[in-house]
């Protein structure tokens, strides 16, 4: 069952290295504005976008597998039909990384698979208002 308790969400939001899959270069898009907010709040935001070289002054990576170092949170801004492959990529790396599916993004089967592998998953919830509500 996806994480929903305020205490556990606070614990997740206390982590600081966030890989944003689908991070956008286009101001005004949620996939740009929410990672920008996170960056401004002190998170290390790592953009994952095969069509960008750099976002927020950070190198963009083509895929999760190319991101160096440990990732604390994998924040997903891709359509729900792409979640299964993203979860598979997440499960192949950082064994403790939380998978966060943004508002409107869900895949119950992929979430169950991730949870069965011991991952914490947040589904269909936006990081920005959650951060503002719990830590702001």
Biotite code that builds the C-alpha atoms (Angstrom):
import biotite.structure as struc

atoms = struc.array([
    struc.Atom([0.000, 0.000, 0.000], chain_id="A", res_id=1, res_name="UNK", atom_name="CA", element="C"),
    struc.Atom([1.511, 3.367, -0.980], chain_id="A", res_id=2, res_name="UNK", atom_name="CA", element="C"),
    struc.Atom([2.798, 5.641, 1.759], chain_id="A", res_id=3, res_name="UNK", atom_name="CA", element="C"),
    struc.Atom([0.125, 8.002, 3.029], chain_id="A", res_id=4, res_name="UNK", atom_name="CA", element="C"),
    struc.Atom([0.910, 8.770, 6.674], chain_id="A", res_id=5, res_name="UNK", atom_name="CA", element="C"),
    struc.Atom([2.193, 12.253, 7.457], chain_id="A", res_id=6, res_name="UNK", atom_name="CA", element="C"),
    struc.Atom([5.000, 10.859, 9.624], chain_id="A", res_id=7, res_name="UNK", atom_name="CA", element="C"),
    struc.Atom([6.347, 8.608, 6.888], chain_id="A", res_id=8, res_name="UNK", atom_name="CA", element="C"),
    struc.Atom([5.967, 11.356, 4.271], chain_id="A", res_id=9, res_name="UNK", atom_name="CA", element="C"),
    struc.Atom([7.971, 13.714, 6.543], chain_id="A", res_id=10, res_name="UNK", atom_name="CA", element="C"),
    struc.Atom([10.662, 11.048, 6.820], chain_id="A", res_id=11, res_name="UNK", atom_name="CA", element="C"),
    struc.Atom([10.807, 10.724, 3.030], chain_id="A", res_id=12, res_name="UNK", atom_name="CA", element="C"),
    struc.Atom([10.856, 14.490, 2.534], chain_id="A", res_id=13, res_name="UNK", atom_name="CA", element="C"),
    struc.Atom([13.846, 14.698, 4.893], chain_id="A", res_id=14, res_name="UNK", atom_name="CA", element="C"),
    struc.Atom([15.899, 12.860, 2.257], chain_id="A", res_id=15, res_name="UNK", atom_name="CA", element="C"),
    struc.Atom([17.739, 15.131, -0.136], chain_id="A", res_id=16, res_name="UNK", atom_name="CA", element="C"),
    struc.Atom([18.932, 13.584, -3.424], chain_id="A", res_id=17, res_name="UNK", atom_name="CA", element="C"),
    struc.Atom([16.022, 13.472, -5.884], chain_id="A", res_id=18, res_name="UNK", atom_name="CA", element="C"),
    struc.Atom([16.253, 12.080, -9.421], chain_id="A", res_id=19, res_name="UNK", atom_name="CA", element="C"),
    struc.Atom([13.388, 13.582, -11.430], chain_id="A", res_id=20, res_name="UNK", atom_name="CA", element="C"),
    struc.Atom([12.389, 11.307, -14.301], chain_id="A", res_id=21, res_name="UNK", atom_name="CA", element="C"),
    struc.Atom([10.754, 13.451, -16.958], chain_id="A", res_id=22, res_name="UNK", atom_name="CA", element="C"),
    struc.Atom([12.132, 16.743, -15.611], chain_id="A", res_id=23, res_name="UNK", atom_name="CA", element="C"),
    struc.Atom([11.217, 19.427, -18.142], chain_id="A", res_id=24, res_name="UNK", atom_name="CA", element="C"),
    struc.Atom([13.184, 22.355, -19.518], chain_id="A", res_id=25, res_name="UNK", atom_name="CA", element="C"),
    struc.Atom([9.930, 24.264, -20.142], chain_id="A", res_id=26, res_name="UNK", atom_name="CA", element="C"),
    struc.Atom([9.015, 26.859, -17.496], chain_id="A", res_id=27, res_name="UNK", atom_name="CA", element="C"),
    struc.Atom([5.336, 26.701, -16.607], chain_id="A", res_id=28, res_name="UNK", atom_name="CA", element="C"),
    struc.Atom([5.105, 22.908, -16.868], chain_id="A", res_id=29, res_name="UNK", atom_name="CA", element="C"),
    struc.Atom([4.634, 21.021, -13.607], chain_id="A", res_id=30, res_name="UNK", atom_name="CA", element="C"),
    struc.Atom([7.605, 18.812, -14.535], chain_id="A", res_id=31, res_name="UNK", atom_name="CA", element="C"),
    struc.Atom([9.746, 21.979, -14.465], chain_id="A", res_id=32, res_name="UNK", atom_name="CA", element="C"),
    struc.Atom([8.156, 24.064, -11.718], chain_id="A", res_id=33, res_name="UNK", atom_name="CA", element="C"),
    struc.Atom([7.955, 21.349, -9.047], chain_id="A", res_id=34, res_name="UNK", atom_name="CA", element="C"),
    struc.Atom([11.609, 20.223, -9.424], chain_id="A", res_id=35, res_name="UNK", atom_name="CA", element="C"),
    struc.Atom([12.574, 23.926, -9.470], chain_id="A", res_id=36, res_name="UNK", atom_name="CA", element="C"),
    struc.Atom([10.716, 24.394, -6.158], chain_id="A", res_id=37, res_name="UNK", atom_name="CA", element="C"),
    struc.Atom([12.499, 21.341, -4.714], chain_id="A", res_id=38, res_name="UNK", atom_name="CA", element="C"),
    struc.Atom([15.850, 22.727, -5.881], chain_id="A", res_id=39, res_name="UNK", atom_name="CA", element="C"),
    struc.Atom([15.038, 26.077, -4.237], chain_id="A", res_id=40, res_name="UNK", atom_name="CA", element="C"),
    struc.Atom([14.202, 24.235, -0.997], chain_id="A", res_id=41, res_name="UNK", atom_name="CA", element="C"),
    struc.Atom([17.708, 22.745, -0.914], chain_id="A", res_id=42, res_name="UNK", atom_name="CA", element="C"),
    struc.Atom([17.141, 19.355, -2.488], chain_id="A", res_id=43, res_name="UNK", atom_name="CA", element="C"),
    struc.Atom([19.788, 18.071, -4.872], chain_id="A", res_id=44, res_name="UNK", atom_name="CA", element="C"),
    struc.Atom([17.675, 17.677, -8.002], chain_id="A", res_id=45, res_name="UNK", atom_name="CA", element="C"),
    struc.Atom([19.072, 15.373, -10.684], chain_id="A", res_id=46, res_name="UNK", atom_name="CA", element="C"),
    struc.Atom([17.198, 15.773, -13.981], chain_id="A", res_id=47, res_name="UNK", atom_name="CA", element="C"),
    struc.Atom([16.526, 12.631, -16.011], chain_id="A", res_id=48, res_name="UNK", atom_name="CA", element="C"),
    struc.Atom([15.563, 13.725, -19.515], chain_id="A", res_id=49, res_name="UNK", atom_name="CA", element="C"),
    struc.Atom([17.156, 12.298, -22.690], chain_id="A", res_id=50, res_name="UNK", atom_name="CA", element="C"),
    struc.Atom([16.328, 15.495, -24.601], chain_id="A", res_id=51, res_name="UNK", atom_name="CA", element="C"),
    struc.Atom([18.138, 17.923, -22.293], chain_id="A", res_id=52, res_name="UNK", atom_name="CA", element="C"),
    struc.Atom([21.790, 18.535, -21.506], chain_id="A", res_id=53, res_name="UNK", atom_name="CA", element="C"),
    struc.Atom([21.238, 20.615, -18.379], chain_id="A", res_id=54, res_name="UNK", atom_name="CA", element="C"),
    struc.Atom([18.330, 21.769, -16.200], chain_id="A", res_id=55, res_name="UNK", atom_name="CA", element="C"),
    struc.Atom([18.660, 24.116, -13.175], chain_id="A", res_id=56, res_name="UNK", atom_name="CA", element="C"),
    struc.Atom([22.416, 24.165, -13.780], chain_id="A", res_id=57, res_name="UNK", atom_name="CA", element="C"),
    struc.Atom([22.560, 20.396, -13.239], chain_id="A", res_id=58, res_name="UNK", atom_name="CA", element="C"),
    struc.Atom([23.636, 17.858, -15.835], chain_id="A", res_id=59, res_name="UNK", atom_name="CA", element="C"),
    struc.Atom([20.645, 15.954, -17.213], chain_id="A", res_id=60, res_name="UNK", atom_name="CA", element="C"),
    struc.Atom([20.936, 12.200, -17.666], chain_id="A", res_id=61, res_name="UNK", atom_name="CA", element="C"),
    struc.Atom([19.303, 10.062, -20.326], chain_id="A", res_id=62, res_name="UNK", atom_name="CA", element="C"),
    struc.Atom([18.117, 7.390, -17.883], chain_id="A", res_id=63, res_name="UNK", atom_name="CA", element="C"),
    struc.Atom([18.120, 6.391, -14.231], chain_id="A", res_id=64, res_name="UNK", atom_name="CA", element="C"),
    struc.Atom([20.884, 3.888, -14.890], chain_id="A", res_id=65, res_name="UNK", atom_name="CA", element="C"),
    struc.Atom([23.225, 6.720, -15.937], chain_id="A", res_id=66, res_name="UNK", atom_name="CA", element="C"),
    struc.Atom([22.792, 8.788, -12.758], chain_id="A", res_id=67, res_name="UNK", atom_name="CA", element="C"),
    struc.Atom([25.970, 8.451, -10.682], chain_id="A", res_id=68, res_name="UNK", atom_name="CA", element="C"),
    struc.Atom([25.861, 7.861, -6.948], chain_id="A", res_id=69, res_name="UNK", atom_name="CA", element="C"),
    struc.Atom([23.004, 7.004, -4.659], chain_id="A", res_id=70, res_name="UNK", atom_name="CA", element="C"),
    struc.Atom([19.511, 8.356, -5.196], chain_id="A", res_id=71, res_name="UNK", atom_name="CA", element="C"),
    struc.Atom([17.188, 8.929, -2.239], chain_id="A", res_id=72, res_name="UNK", atom_name="CA", element="C"),
    struc.Atom([13.941, 9.600, -4.126], chain_id="A", res_id=73, res_name="UNK", atom_name="CA", element="C"),
    struc.Atom([12.980, 8.799, -7.712], chain_id="A", res_id=74, res_name="UNK", atom_name="CA", element="C"),
    struc.Atom([10.320, 11.385, -8.582], chain_id="A", res_id=75, res_name="UNK", atom_name="CA", element="C"),
    struc.Atom([8.329, 10.400, -11.680], chain_id="A", res_id=76, res_name="UNK", atom_name="CA", element="C"),
    struc.Atom([6.786, 12.903, -14.106], chain_id="A", res_id=77, res_name="UNK", atom_name="CA", element="C"),
    struc.Atom([6.014, 10.477, -16.919], chain_id="A", res_id=78, res_name="UNK", atom_name="CA", element="C"),
    struc.Atom([2.682, 9.044, -18.112], chain_id="A", res_id=79, res_name="UNK", atom_name="CA", element="C"),
    struc.Atom([1.234, 6.175, -16.088], chain_id="A", res_id=80, res_name="UNK", atom_name="CA", element="C"),
    struc.Atom([1.846, 3.733, -18.947], chain_id="A", res_id=81, res_name="UNK", atom_name="CA", element="C"),
    struc.Atom([5.613, 4.312, -18.558], chain_id="A", res_id=82, res_name="UNK", atom_name="CA", element="C"),
    struc.Atom([5.676, 3.665, -14.807], chain_id="A", res_id=83, res_name="UNK", atom_name="CA", element="C"),
    struc.Atom([6.275, -0.080, -15.064], chain_id="A", res_id=84, res_name="UNK", atom_name="CA", element="C"),
    struc.Atom([9.544, 0.361, -16.969], chain_id="A", res_id=85, res_name="UNK", atom_name="CA", element="C"),
    struc.Atom([10.656, 3.166, -14.631], chain_id="A", res_id=86, res_name="UNK", atom_name="CA", element="C"),
    struc.Atom([9.973, 0.976, -11.597], chain_id="A", res_id=87, res_name="UNK", atom_name="CA", element="C"),
    struc.Atom([12.004, -1.829, -13.198], chain_id="A", res_id=88, res_name="UNK", atom_name="CA", element="C"),
    struc.Atom([14.905, 0.605, -13.713], chain_id="A", res_id=89, res_name="UNK", atom_name="CA", element="C"),
    struc.Atom([14.548, 1.809, -10.113], chain_id="A", res_id=90, res_name="UNK", atom_name="CA", element="C"),
    struc.Atom([14.632, -1.740, -8.787], chain_id="A", res_id=91, res_name="UNK", atom_name="CA", element="C"),
    struc.Atom([17.881, -2.385, -10.661], chain_id="A", res_id=92, res_name="UNK", atom_name="CA", element="C"),
    struc.Atom([19.691, 0.329, -8.725], chain_id="A", res_id=93, res_name="UNK", atom_name="CA", element="C"),
    struc.Atom([19.590, 1.979, -5.264], chain_id="A", res_id=94, res_name="UNK", atom_name="CA", element="C"),
    struc.Atom([17.917, -0.557, -3.045], chain_id="A", res_id=95, res_name="UNK", atom_name="CA", element="C"),
    struc.Atom([16.609, 2.073, -0.648], chain_id="A", res_id=96, res_name="UNK", atom_name="CA", element="C"),
    struc.Atom([15.377, 4.720, -3.103], chain_id="A", res_id=97, res_name="UNK", atom_name="CA", element="C"),
    struc.Atom([11.790, 5.803, -2.566], chain_id="A", res_id=98, res_name="UNK", atom_name="CA", element="C"),
    struc.Atom([9.657, 5.838, -5.720], chain_id="A", res_id=99, res_name="UNK", atom_name="CA", element="C"),
    struc.Atom([7.380, 8.899, -5.848], chain_id="A", res_id=100, res_name="UNK", atom_name="CA", element="C"),
    struc.Atom([4.703, 9.002, -8.552], chain_id="A", res_id=101, res_name="UNK", atom_name="CA", element="C"),
    struc.Atom([3.431, 12.547, -9.018], chain_id="A", res_id=102, res_name="UNK", atom_name="CA", element="C"),
    struc.Atom([-0.218, 13.585, -8.936], chain_id="A", res_id=103, res_name="UNK", atom_name="CA", element="C"),
    struc.Atom([-2.252, 11.815, -11.616], chain_id="A", res_id=104, res_name="UNK", atom_name="CA", element="C"),
    struc.Atom([0.391, 9.116, -12.157], chain_id="A", res_id=105, res_name="UNK", atom_name="CA", element="C"),
    struc.Atom([-0.368, 5.591, -11.002], chain_id="A", res_id=106, res_name="UNK", atom_name="CA", element="C"),
    struc.Atom([0.268, 1.944, -11.806], chain_id="A", res_id=107, res_name="UNK", atom_name="CA", element="C"),
    struc.Atom([-0.991, -0.377, -9.084], chain_id="A", res_id=108, res_name="UNK", atom_name="CA", element="C"),
    struc.Atom([0.808, -3.457, -10.456], chain_id="A", res_id=109, res_name="UNK", atom_name="CA", element="C"),
    struc.Atom([4.158, -1.631, -10.607], chain_id="A", res_id=110, res_name="UNK", atom_name="CA", element="C"),
    struc.Atom([3.601, -0.235, -7.108], chain_id="A", res_id=111, res_name="UNK", atom_name="CA", element="C"),
    struc.Atom([2.892, -3.742, -5.781], chain_id="A", res_id=112, res_name="UNK", atom_name="CA", element="C"),
    struc.Atom([6.057, -5.026, -7.489], chain_id="A", res_id=113, res_name="UNK", atom_name="CA", element="C"),
    struc.Atom([8.151, -2.239, -5.952], chain_id="A", res_id=114, res_name="UNK", atom_name="CA", element="C"),
    struc.Atom([6.667, -2.773, -2.490], chain_id="A", res_id=115, res_name="UNK", atom_name="CA", element="C"),
    struc.Atom([7.245, -6.526, -2.747], chain_id="A", res_id=116, res_name="UNK", atom_name="CA", element="C"),
    struc.Atom([10.917, -5.670, -3.388], chain_id="A", res_id=117, res_name="UNK", atom_name="CA", element="C"),
    struc.Atom([10.946, -3.645, -0.149], chain_id="A", res_id=118, res_name="UNK", atom_name="CA", element="C"),
    struc.Atom([10.583, -0.168, -1.648], chain_id="A", res_id=119, res_name="UNK", atom_name="CA", element="C"),
    struc.Atom([8.506, 2.621, -0.238], chain_id="A", res_id=120, res_name="UNK", atom_name="CA", element="C"),
    struc.Atom([6.226, 4.146, -2.857], chain_id="A", res_id=121, res_name="UNK", atom_name="CA", element="C"),
    struc.Atom([4.187, 7.342, -2.890], chain_id="A", res_id=122, res_name="UNK", atom_name="CA", element="C"),
    struc.Atom([1.543, 7.334, -5.601], chain_id="A", res_id=123, res_name="UNK", atom_name="CA", element="C"),
    struc.Atom([-0.678, 10.023, -7.137], chain_id="A", res_id=124, res_name="UNK", atom_name="CA", element="C"),
    struc.Atom([0.660, 12.798, -4.870], chain_id="A", res_id=125, res_name="UNK", atom_name="CA", element="C"),
    struc.Atom([2.599, 15.970, -5.647], chain_id="A", res_id=126, res_name="UNK", atom_name="CA", element="C"),
    struc.Atom([5.836, 16.608, -3.741], chain_id="A", res_id=127, res_name="UNK", atom_name="CA", element="C"),
    struc.Atom([5.474, 20.405, -3.675], chain_id="A", res_id=128, res_name="UNK", atom_name="CA", element="C"),
    struc.Atom([2.179, 20.760, -1.766], chain_id="A", res_id=129, res_name="UNK", atom_name="CA", element="C"),
    struc.Atom([3.102, 17.767, 0.380], chain_id="A", res_id=130, res_name="UNK", atom_name="CA", element="C"),
    struc.Atom([6.372, 19.507, 1.290], chain_id="A", res_id=131, res_name="UNK", atom_name="CA", element="C"),
    struc.Atom([4.582, 22.820, 1.905], chain_id="A", res_id=132, res_name="UNK", atom_name="CA", element="C"),
    struc.Atom([1.962, 21.167, 4.099], chain_id="A", res_id=133, res_name="UNK", atom_name="CA", element="C"),
    struc.Atom([4.312, 19.006, 6.163], chain_id="A", res_id=134, res_name="UNK", atom_name="CA", element="C"),
    struc.Atom([7.579, 20.947, 6.255], chain_id="A", res_id=135, res_name="UNK", atom_name="CA", element="C"),
    struc.Atom([6.781, 24.458, 5.005], chain_id="A", res_id=136, res_name="UNK", atom_name="CA", element="C"),
])
